Amino acid sequence: MLENIIIKQTESTPLITLNEVSNELFFTGILIPDNSVDFFRPLIIWINKYQDEAKAGFKFVIELEHFNTPSSILLLKVMKRINKIPNQKIIWFVDSEDEDMIEVVDQYDELMGGGVIDLRLKKAKISD
């Protein structure tokens, strides 16, 4: 059995929860770590072990406000690995007014063959 991973949110990294029991990975926040390779390493190792155990039905939920270029490369790598898991779902929540992020998600989906990422638009937050 794999250990669950919880990485607390900081000003430059998202809240991440990886749960083997519920078969879920959540990314919420901003993804601009100082060293993307080091940041992603434990997640990629965990996903590789999860794949080796051939479990089906994994859900990756993404709700990122922003991410940098090095992280974008590794995020795509993670999604490609998850996409190899049978009956997986990749769900990406995006602010309905964030046209740039919507375009990025569409590009990721194309890179993965299309029809892989379930893009869900959220209503924009009303500021005071």
N, CA, C and O atoms as CSV, one atom per row, in Angstrom:
chain,resi,resn,atom,element,x,y,z
A,1,MET,N,N,0.848,-1.188,0.000
A,1,MET,CA,C,0.000,0.000,0.000
A,1,MET,C,C,0.888,1.244,0.000
A,1,MET,O,O,1.885,1.311,0.719
A,2,LEU,N,N,0.513,2.213,-0.808
A,2,LEU,CA,C,1.255,3.461,-0.896
A,2,LEU,C,C,0.834,4.422,0.209
A,2,LEU,O,O,-0.308,4.408,0.668
A,3,GLU,N,N,1.781,5.253,0.621
A,3,GLU,CA,C,1.441,6.279,1.606
A,3,GLU,C,C,0.804,7.467,0.899
A,3,GLU,O,O,1.194,7.827,-0.211
A,4,ASN,N,N,-0.165,8.061,1.546
A,4,ASN,CA,C,-0.778,9.272,1.013
A,4,ASN,C,C,0.236,10.408,1.114
A,4,ASN,O,O,1.101,10.415,1.990
A,5,ILE,N,N,0.110,11.363,0.201
A,5,ILE,CA,C,0.987,12.532,0.211
A,5,ILE,C,C,0.119,13.772,0.350
A,5,ILE,O,O,-0.874,13.939,-0.358
A,6,ILE,N,N,0.511,14.635,1.273
A,6,ILE,CA,C,-0.131,15.942,1.408
A,6,ILE,C,C,0.984,16.978,1.442
A,6,ILE,O,O,1.868,16.928,2.298
A,7,ILE,N,N,0.933,17.907,0.512
A,7,ILE,CA,C,1.906,18.994,0.455
A,7,ILE,C,C,1.134,20.284,0.698
A,7,ILE,O,O,0.225,20.631,-0.057
A,8,LYS,N,N,1.506,20.983,1.755
A,8,LYS,CA,C,0.798,22.209,2.113
A,8,LYS,C,C,1.047,23.315,1.090
A,8,LYS,O,O,2.127,23.425,0.509
A,9,GLN,N,N,0.021,24.120,0.894
A,9,GLN,CA,C,0.093,25.233,-0.039
A,9,GLN,C,C,1.009,26.321,0.507
A,9,GLN,O,O,1.000,26.617,1.701
A,10,THR,N,N,1.805,26.914,-0.394
A,10,THR,CA,C,2.643,28.062,-0.060
A,10,THR,C,C,2.344,29.172,-1.068
A,10,THR,O,O,1.442,29.043,-1.894
A,11,GLU,N,N,3.105,30.256,-0.992
A,11,GLU,CA,C,2.913,31.341,-1.954
A,11,GLU,C,C,3.298,30.925,-3.370
A,11,GLU,O,O,2.850,31.537,-4.340
A,12,SER,N,N,4.140,29.869,-3.496
A,12,SER,CA,C,4.608,29.471,-4.824
A,12,SER,C,C,4.253,28.032,-5.209
A,12,SER,O,O,4.578,27.579,-6.307
A,13,THR,N,N,3.595,27.328,-4.311
A,13,THR,CA,C,3.224,25.942,-4.615
A,13,THR,C,C,1.781,25.664,-4.181
A,13,THR,O,O,1.286,26.257,-3.223
A,14,PRO,N,N,1.121,24.762,-4.895
A,14,PRO,CA,C,-0.282,24.472,-4.582
A,14,PRO,C,C,-0.427,23.487,-3.430
A,14,PRO,O,O,0.525,22.811,-3.038
A,15,LEU,N,N,-1.623,23.425,-2.908
A,15,LEU,CA,C,-1.992,22.336,-2.008
A,15,LEU,C,C,-2.090,21.097,-2.882
A,15,LEU,O,O,-2.762,21.107,-3.914
A,16,ILE,N,N,-1.419,20.035,-2.467
A,16,ILE,CA,C,-1.468,18.783,-3.212
A,16,ILE,C,C,-1.854,17.665,-2.255
A,16,ILE,O,O,-1.260,17.505,-1.188
A,17,THR,N,N,-2.847,16.906,-2.651
A,17,THR,CA,C,-3.201,15.704,-1.902
A,17,THR,C,C,-3.235,14.537,-2.878
A,17,THR,O,O,-3.859,14.598,-3.937
A,18,LEU,N,N,-2.551,13.486,-2.490
A,18,LEU,CA,C,-2.506,12.252,-3.264
A,18,LEU,C,C,-2.988,11.160,-2.338
A,18,LEU,O,O,-2.350,10.878,-1.324
A,19,ASN,N,N,-4.105,10.544,-2.670
A,19,ASN,CA,C,-4.730,9.594,-1.762
A,19,ASN,C,C,-4.956,8.263,-2.481
A,19,ASN,O,O,-5.700,8.185,-3.459
A,20,GLU,N,N,-4.297,7.225,-1.975
A,20,GLU,CA,C,-4.430,5.915,-2.605
A,20,GLU,C,C,-5.799,5.289,-2.359
A,20,GLU,O,O,-6.325,4.596,-3.230
A,21,VAL,N,N,-6.375,5.521,-1.200
A,21,VAL,CA,C,-7.670,4.919,-0.870
A,21,VAL,C,C,-8.764,5.465,-1.789
A,21,VAL,O,O,-9.568,4.700,-2.322
A,22,SER,N,N,-8.796,6.783,-1.971
A,22,SER,CA,C,-9.818,7.386,-2.831
A,22,SER,C,C,-9.370,7.462,-4.293
A,22,SER,O,O,-10.151,7.851,-5.162
A,23,ASN,N,N,-8.109,7.090,-4.567
A,23,ASN,CA,C,-7.561,7.123,-5.932
A,23,ASN,C,C,-7.645,8.513,-6.541
A,23,ASN,O,O,-8.089,8.675,-7.678
A,24,GLU,N,N,-7.216,9.519,-5.778
A,24,GLU,CA,C,-7.352,10.901,-6.227
A,24,GLU,C,C,-6.074,11.695,-5.998
A,24,GLU,O,O,-5.355,11.490,-5.020
A,25,LEU,N,N,-5.816,12.601,-6.924
A,25,LEU,CA,C,-4.743,13.583,-6.812
A,25,LEU,C,C,-5.365,14.948,-7.050
A,25,LEU,O,O,-6.045,15.154,-8.056
A,26,PHE,N,N,-5.139,15.883,-6.134
A,26,PHE,CA,C,-5.661,17.240,-6.257
A,26,PHE,C,C,-4.508,18.239,-6.271
A,26,PHE,O,O,-3.591,18.146,-5.456
A,27,PHE,N,N,-4.558,19.200,-7.206
A,27,PHE,CA,C,-3.644,20.343,-7.252
A,27,PHE,C,C,-4.520,21.578,-7.145
A,27,PHE,O,O,-5.409,21.772,-7.974
A,28,THR,N,N,-4.288,22.426,-6.136
A,28,THR,CA,C,-5.082,23.639,-5.976
A,28,THR,C,C,-4.172,24.797,-5.593
A,28,THR,O,O,-3.493,24.742,-4.568
A,29,GLY,N,N,-4.154,25.853,-6.417
A,29,GLY,CA,C,-3.381,27.038,-6.076
A,29,GLY,C,C,-2.499,27.514,-7.203
A,29,GLY,O,O,-2.891,27.490,-8.370
A,30,ILE,N,N,-1.293,27.950,-6.843
A,30,ILE,CA,C,-0.305,28.480,-7.785
A,30,ILE,C,C,0.864,27.509,-7.837
A,30,ILE,O,O,1.282,26.975,-6.810
A,31,LEU,N,N,1.392,27.282,-9.043
A,31,LEU,CA,C,2.469,26.312,-9.225
A,31,LEU,C,C,3.676,26.983,-9.862
A,31,LEU,O,O,3.862,26.930,-11.078
A,32,ILE,N,N,4.493,27.613,-9.029
A,32,ILE,CA,C,5.722,28.261,-9.492
A,32,ILE,C,C,6.869,27.959,-8.510
A,32,ILE,O,O,7.472,28.881,-7.961
A,33,PRO,N,N,7.168,26.671,-8.293
A,33,PRO,CA,C,8.218,26.331,-7.336
A,33,PRO,C,C,9.595,26.770,-7.829
A,33,PRO,O,O,9.815,26.942,-9.028
A,34,ASP,N,N,10.518,26.949,-6.883
A,34,ASP,CA,C,11.889,27.321,-7.241
A,34,ASP,C,C,12.551,26.226,-8.072
A,34,ASP,O,O,13.307,26.518,-8.998
A,35,ASN,N,N,12.270,24.975,-7.744
A,35,ASN,CA,C,12.847,23.848,-8.465
A,35,ASN,C,C,11.734,22.854,-8.788
A,35,ASN,O,O,11.354,22.038,-7.948
A,36,SER,N,N,11.226,22.930,-9.994
A,36,SER,CA,C,10.093,22.097,-10.403
A,36,SER,C,C,10.422,20.609,-10.370
A,36,SER,O,O,9.579,19.796,-9.990
A,37,VAL,N,N,11.638,20.248,-10.763
A,37,VAL,CA,C,12.023,18.828,-10.777
A,37,VAL,C,C,11.955,18.255,-9.369
A,37,VAL,O,O,11.384,17.183,-9.166
A,38,ASP,N,N,12.526,18.952,-8.399
A,38,ASP,CA,C,12.479,18.477,-7.012
A,38,ASP,C,C,11.058,18.446,-6.486
A,38,ASP,O,O,10.683,17.537,-5.745
A,39,PHE,N,N,10.266,19.438,-6.868
A,39,PHE,CA,C,8.887,19.506,-6.393
A,39,PHE,C,C,8.068,18.327,-6.909
A,39,PHE,O,O,7.303,17.730,-6.152
A,40,PHE,N,N,8.217,17.987,-8.177
A,40,PHE,CA,C,7.422,16.927,-8.795
A,40,PHE,C,C,7.941,15.519,-8.513
A,40,PHE,O,O,7.191,14.553,-8.649
A,41,ARG,N,N,9.195,15.386,-8.126
A,41,ARG,CA,C,9.821,14.067,-7.963
A,41,ARG,C,C,8.981,13.100,-7.109
A,41,ARG,O,O,8.708,11.991,-7.568
A,42,PRO,N,N,8.561,13.468,-5.896
A,42,PRO,CA,C,7.795,12.497,-5.096
A,42,PRO,C,C,6.451,12.125,-5.730
A,42,PRO,O,O,5.970,11.005,-5.556
A,43,LEU,N,N,5.855,13.052,-6.456
A,43,LEU,CA,C,4.571,12.774,-7.111
A,43,LEU,C,C,4.753,11.772,-8.247
A,43,LEU,O,O,3.963,10.839,-8.398
A,44,ILE,N,N,5.794,11.974,-9.037
A,44,ILE,CA,C,6.054,11.067,-10.160
A,44,ILE,C,C,6.420,9.676,-9.651
A,44,ILE,O,O,5.973,8.675,-10.212
A,45,ILE,N,N,7.218,9.603,-8.606
A,45,ILE,CA,C,7.560,8.304,-8.015
A,45,ILE,C,C,6.298,7.603,-7.529
A,45,ILE,O,O,6.118,6.409,-7.773
A,46,TRP,N,N,5.427,8.333,-6.848
A,46,TRP,CA,C,4.178,7.763,-6.327
A,46,TRP,C,C,3.307,7.245,-7.468
A,46,TRP,O,O,2.788,6.131,-7.402
A,47,ILE,N,N,3.151,8.052,-8.507
A,47,ILE,CA,C,2.308,7.654,-9.643
A,47,ILE,C,C,2.893,6.433,-10.341
A,47,ILE,O,O,2.150,5.537,-10.743
A,48,ASN,N,N,4.212,6.385,-10.491
A,48,ASN,CA,C,4.842,5.208,-11.102
A,48,ASN,C,C,4.548,3.942,-10.300
A,48,ASN,O,O,4.253,2.897,-10.879
A,49,LYS,N,N,4.626,4.028,-8.981
A,49,LYS,CA,C,4.321,2.872,-8.130
A,49,LYS,C,C,2.847,2.504,-8.243
A,49,LYS,O,O,2.495,1.325,-8.283
A,50,TYR,N,N,2.001,3.504,-8.293
A,50,TYR,CA,C,0.564,3.279,-8.428
A,50,TYR,C,C,0.277,2.551,-9.736
A,50,TYR,O,O,-0.519,1.611,-9.759
A,51,GLN,N,N,0.913,2.973,-10.818
A,51,GLN,CA,C,0.736,2.316,-12.117
A,51,GLN,C,C,1.176,0.858,-12.057
A,51,GLN,O,O,0.532,-0.014,-12.641
A,52,ASP,N,N,2.268,0.595,-11.353
A,52,ASP,CA,C,2.789,-0.769,-11.245
A,52,ASP,C,C,1.794,-1.699,-10.570
A,52,ASP,O,O,1.780,-2.900,-10.843
A,53,GLU,N,N,0.972,-1.159,-9.700
A,53,GLU,CA,C,-0.017,-1.977,-8.998
A,53,GLU,C,C,-1.289,-2.150,-9.822
A,53,GLU,O,O,-2.225,-2.823,-9.390
A,54,ALA,N,N,-1.324,-1.545,-11.003
A,54,ALA,CA,C,-2.398,-1.719,-11.998
A,54,ALA,C,C,-3.804,-1.499,-11.436
A,54,ALA,O,O,-4.713,-2.285,-11.703
A,55,LYS,N,N,-3.974,-0.451,-10.676
A,55,LYS,CA,C,-5.309,-0.115,-10.182
A,55,LYS,C,C,-6.035,0.699,-11.247
A,55,LYS,O,O,-5.407,1.400,-12.040
A,56,ALA,N,N,-7.323,0.602,-11.256
A,56,ALA,CA,C,-8.122,1.347,-12.231
A,56,ALA,C,C,-8.938,2.415,-11.504
A,56,ALA,O,O,-9.245,2.295,-10.318
A,57,GLY,N,N,-9.274,3.453,-12.249
A,57,GLY,CA,C,-10.171,4.463,-11.701
A,57,GLY,C,C,-9.483,5.520,-10.888
A,57,GLY,O,O,-9.790,5.686,-9.707
A,58,PHE,N,N,-8.558,6.245,-11.484
A,58,PHE,CA,C,-7.829,7.308,-10.804
A,58,PHE,C,C,-8.366,8.657,-11.271
A,58,PHE,O,O,-8.687,8.829,-12.447
A,59,LYS,N,N,-8.465,9.615,-10.347
A,59,LYS,CA,C,-8.978,10.944,-10.690
A,59,LYS,C,C,-7.932,11.997,-10.325
A,59,LYS,O,O,-7.456,12.049,-9.192
A,60,PHE,N,N,-7.584,12.829,-11.300
A,60,PHE,CA,C,-6.657,13.933,-11.104
A,60,PHE,C,C,-7.447,15.216,-11.289
A,60,PHE,O,O,-7.937,15.494,-12.384
A,61,VAL,N,N,-7.576,16.004,-10.219
A,61,VAL,CA,C,-8.338,17.255,-10.250
A,61,VAL,C,C,-7.355,18.412,-10.122
A,61,VAL,O,O,-6.570,18.486,-9.177
A,62,ILE,N,N,-7.421,19.308,-11.095
A,62,ILE,CA,C,-6.500,20.444,-11.156
A,62,ILE,C,C,-7.309,21.734,-11.068
A,62,ILE,O,O,-8.313,21.914,-11.758
A,63,GLU,N,N,-6.843,22.617,-10.202
A,63,GLU,CA,C,-7.456,23.941,-10.087
A,63,GLU,C,C,-6.324,24.933,-9.815
A,63,GLU,O,O,-6.135,25.399,-8.692
A,64,LEU,N,N,-5.575,25.240,-10.882
A,64,LEU,CA,C,-4.409,26.107,-10.768
A,64,LEU,C,C,-4.713,27.498,-11.291
A,64,LEU,O,O,-5.319,27.660,-12.350
A,65,GLU,N,N,-4.286,28.499,-10.536
A,65,GLU,CA,C,-4.455,29.883,-10.962
A,65,GLU,C,C,-3.364,30.271,-11.951
A,65,GLU,O,O,-3.592,31.064,-12.865
A,66,HIS,N,N,-2.180,29.705,-11.759
A,66,HIS,CA,C,-1.027,30.067,-12.580
A,66,HIS,C,C,0.041,28.993,-12.401
A,66,HIS,O,O,0.126,28.371,-11.343
A,67,PHE,N,N,0.858,28.774,-13.439
A,67,PHE,CA,C,2.026,27.906,-13.301
A,67,PHE,C,C,3.109,28.370,-14.257
A,67,PHE,O,O,2.823,28.999,-15.275
A,68,ASN,N,N,4.376,28.051,-13.920
A,68,ASN,CA,C,5.492,28.496,-14.741
A,68,ASN,C,C,5.851,27.438,-15.788
A,68,ASN,O,O,5.339,26.319,-15.761
A,69,THR,N,N,6.736,27.814,-16.703
A,69,THR,CA,C,7.094,26.929,-17.808
A,69,THR,C,C,7.725,25.615,-17.344
A,69,THR,O,O,7.313,24.560,-17.826
A,70,PRO,N,N,8.708,25.624,-16.431
A,70,PRO,CA,C,9.259,24.327,-15.997
A,70,PRO,C,C,8.190,23.412,-15.389
A,70,PRO,O,O,8.210,22.200,-15.605
A,71,SER,N,N,7.277,23.987,-14.643
A,71,SER,CA,C,6.204,23.186,-14.049
A,71,SER,C,C,5.249,22.669,-15.110
A,71,SER,O,O,4.707,21.572,-14.975
A,72,SER,N,N,5.036,23.449,-16.167
A,72,SER,CA,C,4.106,23.020,-17.211
A,72,SER,C,C,4.590,21.746,-17.887
A,72,SER,O,O,3.787,20.881,-18.238
A,73,ILE,N,N,5.886,21.633,-18.067
A,73,ILE,CA,C,6.464,20.433,-18.691
A,73,ILE,C,C,6.238,19.221,-17.799
A,73,ILE,O,O,5.844,18.158,-18.279
A,74,LEU,N,N,6.483,19.374,-16.517
A,74,LEU,CA,C,6.323,18.257,-15.585
A,74,LEU,C,C,4.857,17.934,-15.327
A,74,LEU,O,O,4.503,16.777,-15.105
A,75,LEU,N,N,4.015,18.945,-15.356
A,75,LEU,CA,C,2.579,18.714,-15.206
A,75,LEU,C,C,2.066,17.864,-16.367
A,75,LEU,O,O,1.258,16.958,-16.164
A,76,LEU,N,N,2.528,18.150,-17.569
A,76,LEU,CA,C,2.150,17.339,-18.733
A,76,LEU,C,C,2.662,15.904,-18.569
A,76,LEU,O,O,1.964,14.952,-18.917
A,77,LYS,N,N,3.861,15.754,-18.047
A,77,LYS,CA,C,4.427,14.418,-17.812
A,77,LYS,C,C,3.553,13.633,-16.833
A,77,LYS,O,O,3.282,12.451,-17.045
A,78,VAL,N,N,3.119,14.290,-15.770
A,78,VAL,CA,C,2.247,13.650,-14.782
A,78,VAL,C,C,0.926,13.240,-15.437
A,78,VAL,O,O,0.452,12.121,-15.244
A,79,MET,N,N,0.337,14.153,-16.210
A,79,MET,CA,C,-0.942,13.833,-16.856
A,79,MET,C,C,-0.800,12.671,-17.837
A,79,MET,O,O,-1.693,11.828,-17.931
A,80,LYS,N,N,0.304,12.621,-18.561
A,80,LYS,CA,C,0.517,11.517,-19.499
A,80,LYS,C,C,0.626,10.181,-18.758
A,80,LYS,O,O,0.113,9.164,-19.225
A,81,ARG,N,N,1.288,10.189,-17.617
A,81,ARG,CA,C,1.395,8.951,-16.825
A,81,ARG,C,C,0.033,8.541,-16.273
A,81,ARG,O,O,-0.326,7.364,-16.298
A,82,ILE,N,N,-0.712,9.505,-15.781
A,82,ILE,CA,C,-2.045,9.213,-15.251
A,82,ILE,C,C,-2.952,8.710,-16.367
A,82,ILE,O,O,-3.790,7.836,-16.143
A,83,ASN,N,N,-2.788,9.255,-17.553
A,83,ASN,CA,C,-3.616,8.856,-18.682
A,83,ASN,C,C,-3.433,7.374,-19.038
A,83,ASN,O,O,-4.289,6.792,-19.704
A,84,LYS,N,N,-2.342,6.768,-18.606
A,84,LYS,CA,C,-2.095,5.341,-18.865
A,84,LYS,C,C,-2.838,4.443,-17.881
A,84,LYS,O,O,-2.915,3.232,-18.093
A,85,ILE,N,N,-3.383,5.010,-16.817
A,85,ILE,CA,C,-4.116,4.231,-15.815
A,85,ILE,C,C,-5.521,3.952,-16.354
A,85,ILE,O,O,-6.195,4.877,-16.808
A,86,PRO,N,N,-5.969,2.712,-16.314
A,86,PRO,CA,C,-7.315,2.402,-16.820
A,86,PRO,C,C,-8.401,3.189,-16.077
A,86,PRO,O,O,-8.336,3.364,-14.861
A,87,ASN,N,N,-9.380,3.650,-16.819
A,87,ASN,CA,C,-10.548,4.359,-16.277
A,87,ASN,C,C,-10.191,5.609,-15.484
A,87,ASN,O,O,-10.866,5.942,-14.510
A,88,GLN,N,N,-9.155,6.288,-15.887
A,88,GLN,CA,C,-8.746,7.523,-15.199
A,88,GLN,C,C,-9.584,8.700,-15.661
A,88,GLN,O,O,-10.227,8.648,-16.709
A,89,LYS,N,N,-9.571,9.761,-14.868
A,89,LYS,CA,C,-10.222,11.023,-15.224
A,89,LYS,C,C,-9.269,12.146,-14.869
A,89,LYS,O,O,-8.677,12.157,-13.789
A,90,ILE,N,N,-9.125,13.089,-15.785
A,90,ILE,CA,C,-8.380,14.310,-15.507
A,90,ILE,C,C,-9.377,15.456,-15.643
A,90,ILE,O,O,-9.909,15.710,-16.724
A,91,ILE,N,N,-9.617,16.134,-14.541
A,91,ILE,CA,C,-10.597,17.216,-14.495
A,91,ILE,C,C,-9.855,18.507,-14.164
A,91,ILE,O,O,-9.121,18.573,-13.178
A,92,TRP,N,N,-10.048,19.526,-14.985
A,92,TRP,CA,C,-9.336,20.787,-14.790
A,92,TRP,C,C,-10.361,21.904,-14.685
A,92,TRP,O,O,-11.083,22.189,-15.641
A,93,PHE,N,N,-10.422,22.536,-13.513
A,93,PHE,CA,C,-11.314,23.668,-13.267
A,93,PHE,C,C,-10.596,24.966,-13.627
A,93,PHE,O,O,-9.469,25.202,-13.194
A,94,VAL,N,N,-11.258,25.803,-14.422
A,94,VAL,CA,C,-10.676,27.064,-14.867
A,94,VAL,C,C,-11.723,28.160,-14.723
A,94,VAL,O,O,-12.905,27.947,-14.993
A,95,ASP,N,N,-11.276,29.326,-14.296
A,95,ASP,CA,C,-12.146,30.501,-14.245
A,95,ASP,C,C,-12.661,30.761,-15.658
A,95,ASP,O,O,-11.878,30.800,-16.607
A,96,SER,N,N,-13.959,30.938,-15.800
A,96,SER,CA,C,-14.580,31.091,-17.116
A,96,SER,C,C,-14.058,32.308,-17.882
A,96,SER,O,O,-14.202,32.369,-19.103
A,97,GLU,N,N,-13.462,33.267,-17.195
A,97,GLU,CA,C,-12.944,34.466,-17.858
A,97,GLU,C,C,-11.441,34.394,-18.127
A,97,GLU,O,O,-10.868,35.331,-18.682
A,98,ASP,N,N,-10.807,33.303,-17.743
A,98,ASP,CA,C,-9.359,33.154,-17.922
A,98,ASP,C,C,-9.086,32.474,-19.267
A,98,ASP,O,O,-8.823,31.273,-19.337
A,99,GLU,N,N,-9.155,33.276,-20.324
A,99,GLU,CA,C,-9.008,32.752,-21.682
A,99,GLU,C,C,-7.641,32.098,-21.911
A,99,GLU,O,O,-7.535,31.104,-22.631
A,100,ASP,N,N,-6.596,32.662,-21.295
A,100,ASP,CA,C,-5.254,32.094,-21.466
A,100,ASP,C,C,-5.175,30.685,-20.890
A,100,ASP,O,O,-4.622,29.783,-21.520
A,101,MET,N,N,-5.726,30.497,-19.697
A,101,MET,CA,C,-5.679,29.183,-19.069
A,101,MET,C,C,-6.554,28.192,-19.837
A,101,MET,O,O,-6.185,27.026,-19.975
A,102,ILE,N,N,-7.680,28.629,-20.326
A,102,ILE,CA,C,-8.550,27.753,-21.125
A,102,ILE,C,C,-7.788,27.276,-22.358
A,102,ILE,O,O,-7.859,26.103,-22.724
A,103,GLU,N,N,-7.062,28.188,-22.992
A,103,GLU,CA,C,-6.274,27.827,-24.176
A,103,GLU,C,C,-5.167,26.830,-23.818
A,103,GLU,O,O,-4.916,25.881,-24.561
A,104,VAL,N,N,-4.517,27.051,-22.692
A,104,VAL,CA,C,-3.454,26.135,-22.257
A,104,VAL,C,C,-4.016,24.733,-22.022
A,104,VAL,O,O,-3.420,23.744,-22.446
A,105,VAL,N,N,-5.150,24.650,-21.354
A,105,VAL,CA,C,-5.765,23.339,-21.087
A,105,VAL,C,C,-6.130,22.655,-22.406
A,105,VAL,O,O,-5.925,21.452,-22.565
A,106,ASP,N,N,-6.665,23.419,-23.338
A,106,ASP,CA,C,-6.989,22.861,-24.657
A,106,ASP,C,C,-5.735,22.342,-25.358
A,106,ASP,O,O,-5.774,21.293,-26.001
A,107,GLN,N,N,-4.620,23.072,-25.237
A,107,GLN,CA,C,-3.361,22.631,-25.846
A,107,GLN,C,C,-2.860,21.347,-25.200
A,107,GLN,O,O,-2.409,20.433,-25.891
A,108,TYR,N,N,-2.939,21.280,-23.878
A,108,TYR,CA,C,-2.556,20.041,-23.182
A,108,TYR,C,C,-3.395,18.869,-23.682
A,108,TYR,O,O,-2.873,17.787,-23.949
A,109,ASP,N,N,-4.692,19.097,-23.804
A,109,ASP,CA,C,-5.583,18.030,-24.240
A,109,ASP,C,C,-5.195,17.557,-25.644
A,109,ASP,O,O,-5.198,16.358,-25.920
A,110,GLU,N,N,-4.864,18.492,-26.519
A,110,GLU,CA,C,-4.417,18.131,-27.865
A,110,GLU,C,C,-3.140,17.304,-27.819
A,110,GLU,O,O,-3.015,16.303,-28.523
A,111,LEU,N,N,-2.192,17.727,-26.985
A,111,LEU,CA,C,-0.920,17.008,-26.854
A,111,LEU,C,C,-1.120,15.579,-26.350
A,111,LEU,O,O,-0.295,14.701,-26.601
A,112,MET,N,N,-2.213,15.362,-25.645
A,112,MET,CA,C,-2.491,14.031,-25.094
A,112,MET,C,C,-3.440,13.231,-25.985
A,112,MET,O,O,-3.882,12.150,-25.597
A,113,GLY,N,N,-3.755,13.745,-27.165
A,113,GLY,CA,C,-4.574,12.995,-28.100
A,113,GLY,C,C,-6.019,13.453,-28.206
A,113,GLY,O,O,-6.767,12.938,-29.038
A,114,GLY,N,N,-6.422,14.399,-27.390
A,114,GLY,CA,C,-7.786,14.936,-27.439
A,114,GLY,C,C,-8.784,14.110,-26.660
A,114,GLY,O,O,-8.698,12.883,-26.624
A,115,GLY,N,N,-9.729,14.787,-26.040
A,115,GLY,CA,C,-10.777,14.113,-25.281
A,115,GLY,C,C,-10.323,13.505,-23.971
A,115,GLY,O,O,-11.012,12.658,-23.403
A,116,VAL,N,N,-9.163,13.932,-23.488
A,116,VAL,CA,C,-8.602,13.361,-22.259
A,116,VAL,C,C,-8.943,14.217,-21.041
A,116,VAL,O,O,-9.310,13.697,-19.987
A,117,ILE,N,N,-8.816,15.541,-21.199
A,117,ILE,CA,C,-9.034,16.456,-20.075
A,117,ILE,C,C,-10.471,16.966,-20.098
A,117,ILE,O,O,-10.960,17.465,-21.112
A,118,ASP,N,N,-11.126,16.828,-18.961
A,118,ASP,CA,C,-12.486,17.332,-18.768
A,118,ASP,C,C,-12.366,18.761,-18.238
A,118,ASP,O,O,-12.182,18.971,-17.039
A,119,LEU,N,N,-12.472,19.741,-19.138
A,119,LEU,CA,C,-12.363,21.150,-18.769
A,119,LEU,C,C,-13.690,21.616,-18.199
A,119,LEU,O,O,-14.727,21.516,-18.856
A,120,ARG,N,N,-13.656,22.129,-16.970
A,120,ARG,CA,C,-14.870,22.628,-16.318
A,120,ARG,C,C,-14.677,24.097,-15.974
A,120,ARG,O,O,-13.753,24.468,-15.250
A,121,LEU,N,N,-15.555,24.912,-16.500
A,121,LEU,CA,C,-15.459,26.354,-16.287
A,121,LEU,C,C,-16.180,26.759,-15.006
A,121,LEU,O,O,-17.299,26.327,-14.729
A,122,LYS,N,N,-15.497,27.607,-14.235
A,122,LYS,CA,C,-16.079,28.161,-13.015
A,122,LYS,C,C,-16.474,29.595,-13.286
A,122,LYS,O,O,-15.860,30.270,-14.112
A,123,LYS,N,N,-17.482,30.056,-12.602
A,123,LYS,CA,C,-17.871,31.463,-12.712
A,123,LYS,C,C,-16.789,32.316,-12.060
A,123,LYS,O,O,-16.214,31.946,-11.036
A,124,ALA,N,N,-16.531,33.446,-12.666
A,124,ALA,CA,C,-15.525,34.362,-12.137
A,124,ALA,C,C,-15.946,34.862,-10.765
A,124,ALA,O,O,-17.128,35.072,-10.495
A,125,LYS,N,N,-14.951,35.046,-9.906
A,125,LYS,CA,C,-15.230,35.588,-8.575
A,125,LYS,C,C,-15.507,37.075,-8.696
A,125,LYS,O,O,-14.847,37.787,-9.453
A,126,ILE,N,N,-16.483,37.528,-7.947
A,126,ILE,CA,C,-16.835,38.947,-7.946
A,126,ILE,C,C,-16.024,39.625,-6.859
A,126,ILE,O,O,-16.118,39.268,-5.684
A,127,SER,N,N,-15.220,40.616,-7.262
A,127,SER,CA,C,-14.416,41.314,-6.273
A,127,SER,C,C,-15.177,42.518,-5.723
A,127,SER,O,O,-16.019,43.111,-6.397
A,128,ASP,N,N,-14.852,42.856,-4.484
A,128,ASP,CA,C,-15.548,43.977,-3.820
A,128,ASP,C,C,-15.051,45.296,-4.299
A,128,ASP,O,O,-15.527,46.337,-3.845
